[in-house]
Amino acid sequence: MPPPKLSTWPEVIKVLLDGVESALQQKQTAKQALHEAACPAEPLVKNG
């Protein structure tokens, strides 16, 4: 599946990967990491 056509896609991926890394390193629970990643990612997706 090709990536979405968003100009902000690289930033969205970075935010999400930072959240995954945080959860994998057990710095946060998966739920916390997802929530913290969603906050900055949502406007990037809406405005992308």
C-alpha positions, 0 to 999 in steps of 0.5 A: 500500500502506498503512503498517503499523499500528505506533505507532512507524512515524514513528520507524522511517521517520526512522531509515531515512531518516537511513540513506538520506541518509547513504548518498546523501551518501556518508558511509557505504556503503549496506551500512553505512547499512543496518546502522546503521539496522537496529539501532535500527529493529528494536526499534521494529518488534518493540515497535510 
